[in-house]
């Protein structure tokens, strides 16, 4: 089959492309800048059938470019991963976040209806759509109560995907991914930030002090490699119009992430609270249940300790980290 991935150059996009290529599929997609990014170039070396130079340059605010890209790709399946993923960036520019995450999703869906009407879509949003929900593991039927601009923009994208299925009949499945991490993730995100700092400390490239925000919150962390397996499975087996959580089902204190990374590094590390890293009022615990995805045959395989080991190794081995 032939797949098109929006945001193929992003963190999860590269992993999804590799997963699909390894299964024997053809993969193309869209990027918002030069398509010869290092991780895409490395993917092309591992998967000779993948050509980064052939990727479409099409941002979500450019409807004609999206339409042209889908027409040229003629995909059997579309994975929509592109968007603003860093919550503080969305808070700093609410209009921009909505333009990309909400209106951009609408443009992609319209382009799919016009240029790839037989393609089946998976639209990825986020656990941030649940926001200030009731305590306990979150299932897909929980009310959506976003507390930030990012979550609000993802609610709009999520509901736009549902409306598209309802209005057009085109197959659309929705995935709500909880926190996921792994090698290659931007240090904007907490696990990768800590892994980078600790790797630099262990290498003697930084003072032995880890700068942190709130370590007491609990989050549901998964490995990105497990999550993209979930995306592929949901595209294949998910019910059109339905929504599925992808999560570990385990609440982990952020302090435990620090402990695991420090133990992996073998370094002596002090911890200093940095006011600039605090995000104001935070939800104390976010943990989900992926029972719907489990019923389709998906389950996470990679324990957090292994994920963090691989993440530390990535930053240890990344020049000029």
N, C-alpha and C positions, 0 to 999 in steps of 0.2 A: 504494500500500500504506500501511498504518497501522503506525507504529512507536512503541514505548514505550522510553524511555531512563531507567534508574535513574541518579541523579546528573547529570541533564540540566543542572543549574546549575553543575556543576564545570568545570574548565579544558577537558578534552577533550569533555565533554558538550555544551557550547555549540557547539563546532566541528562535532561530529557532527550535531547537530540542523540546523545551517545547511546542511551538505553534503546531508543527506537532503531538506530542504525545497527546496533548489535543484534537486534531481532530480525534484521534483513530488510527493513523498510527503507524507502527513499525519504529524505528529510531536507526541507528547505525552510525558509522563514524570513522574518523581517528584523532589521536592526535600525537604530536611529542615527548611527554614525558610520564611520568606516568599518567595513565587515571583516577586516583582517586583524581583529583583536587577538591578543596572545592565546587566550584559552580556546578560541575557535580555531586558530592555527594549529594548536596542539591537538585538538580533536581531529582535524584533517589528517594529521600524521598518523593517528591511530586508526582512523576510518578513511581509507583511501577514496571511498565513493562520495565523501562529503567535500563540497567545494565552497569555502567561505566567500570567494569572489562572486559567486552566483546569487548570494543572498540579496533580497530586496532592501533598499534603504527607504523605509516608509514609517513615519511617525504616526501616532494615533490622532494627531490633529490634522492630518492630510488625507481626507477621504478619497480623492482621486488616486493618490499613490497606493492606498490600501486596496482599492478596487483593481488597479493594474496588477499589483502583486499577486492577488488571489486568482485573477484571470490567467496570469502566466503560469502559476503553480498548478492549477487544476487539481487541488488536493482532495483526497478521500476524507481526510480528517484535519481539523484545525484545533490547535491548543492555544488559548489566549492567556499568555503569561505577562505580557508587557504592561508597564504602568509604573507609577511612583510607589515604591515599596517602603520607604523610610518615613516613619510617622512624623518625626520632627520637621522634615522637609515639607510634608503636607501642611503641618500647622503653620509653617512660615509663609506658605503661599496657598491659601485655601482655594482661590479661584483656579490656580494652576493645577492643583490636585484634582479638582472636579473636571477640568478640561481634559485631563489625561485619563484618569481612572473611570469616570462616569461617562462623559461625552465620547471619549475615545473608544470605550467599549461599545457604545451605540453605533459609532461609525464602523467599527469592525463588523458588528452584527449586520448592519445594513449592506456592507460590501459583500459579506458572505451570502446573504439572501440574493443579491443581484448577480454575483459572479461565480459563486460556488454553492448553489442551492442544494445540491445533493450531499455536500460535505456534512459530517457529524462534528459538532463542536464540543469542546470542554472549556468552560470559562472558569478560571481560578480566581477566587477572592481570598478571604482571610477570616480567621477567628475573631479579628477585631470587629466584625459586624455584630457580635453578640454584646460587646461592651459591658455595661453594668448589669449583668444578668444575675439571677439568683445563685446562691452557693451550690456547689456540687458539680459533678461531671456534666458538661454541656452537650446535649444532643441537638440534632438539627431542627427540632421543633421549638427550641427556646425562642422567646421574643427577641427581636433585634433592637438593642438599645445602645447604639454606638456613643462613645463619650469623647471621641476625637474626630478631627477632620478626615484623617485617613480612613477610619472605620466608616464614617458617614459616606465617603466617596465610594467605598467598597460595597456598602449596602445598595447604593444606586446602581453599581455595576451588576451586582447579584440579581437584583430585581429586573434590571433591563434584560438580562439573559433569560430569566423566567418568562417575561413578557414576550420576548422574541419567539420562544418555543410556542407559547400559547397563540400568538397572533399569526405566525407563519407556518407552523407545523414542522419547521426544520428541527432536526434532532439537536438538542442542547442539553448537556449535563453540567451541573455546577459542582465545583469542589471548594470547600472551605478549609484551607490549610492553616494549621496552628504553627507555632514557632518551629522552624527547621534551620539546620546549620550543617556545616561541613567544609571541607577544603575548598578554597576559592571564594568564600563569602567575604563581602566587604567588611572592613573593620568598623563600619558604621553600626553594626549589629553586635549585641552584647557578647556572645560567645567568641566571635571572631576578634572583637576588640581585646578581650582579656587574653586570648591565645597569642595575639600579636605582641601585646605588652610583655607577657611572660616569656615568650621566645626571645625577645630582645634583651630582657633581663638576664636570662640564662646564658646568652651569648656574650654578655658583658658590654652590650651596646647601649644600655640604659641603666639608670640608678635602680636599685632593688626595691622599688616602690610601685605597687599596682594602684592606679587611680580608678575608683569605682563609684557607681551611683548606689541605688538602693539594692542591697543584697538580700533583703528579707522577702521580697516578692517571690511567688512560686509560678512557674510557667511550664507548659507542656512542650518539651523539646523532642523533635524527631530528627533523624538523619535525612539530608536532602536526597540521598540515593533511594531511601525507602519511599519518600514522598513522590518522587517522579515515577517509581514503579506504580504507585497508587494512581497517578494521573493516567498512565497508560491503561491500567485496568478499568478505571472508571470510564474512559473513552470507549473501551471495548464492551463493557458489561453494564454500565450504569443505565438506569431508566431515564428516558427522555423527560425533561422537565424537573427531574429530581435533584436533590442536593445531598452531598456527602461530606462529612468531616474526614480529614486525614490528620491523625494525631497519635501520640503514644499511649494516651490514657493515664499518664503518670505526671504528677505535679512535683517539680524539682525546684528547690530553693536556689536562687542565683548564687548564693554563698557556696553551695555544693559544687557548682560549676567551677568556681574559683579553686576550691580544694582539689578537685580532680585534675585541673590543668597544672596547678603548682606541683602536685605529686608526680605528674607525668614529666615535668621539666627537671625535677630534682633540684631546683634552685631555692634559695632562701629569699622569700618575697614578703615585704611588708605591705600592708593595705591601708590606703588613705581615702577617706570619703571626699569626693570632689563635688561641690555644690552644682557645678555646671553640668554634671552628668545626671542629676536628678530631674525627673520629668513632671514635677508637681504631684498632683493627686493621682495615684496609681491604683489599679484594681489589685488587691492583695494576692488572689489566687485565680489562675486561669488554667483549667484542665478540661479536656474533652473526652467524649466517647466516640469511637469509630465503629460502632456495632453495624451500621449499615454497610460500610466498606468491608468489614470482616465477613459479612454474609455473602459478599461477592467474591471472596477469596483473598483479600488483601490483609496482610498483617505486617507490622514493622519487624525487621529482623536484626537491625544493628543497634546494640546497646549504646547508651549515651557515653559511657566510658570509652568505647572504641571510637565513636565519632569525635570526641574531644582529643583523643590521642592522634587521630589523623589530622585534625585541625591544627594541633600544635606542631606536628611534623611539617605541615604545609608552610606555616609561618617560619619555622626554623630553617627551612630550605629555600625560602623565597628571598632572593637578593634584594637588598635595600628595603627590607621590611620596616 
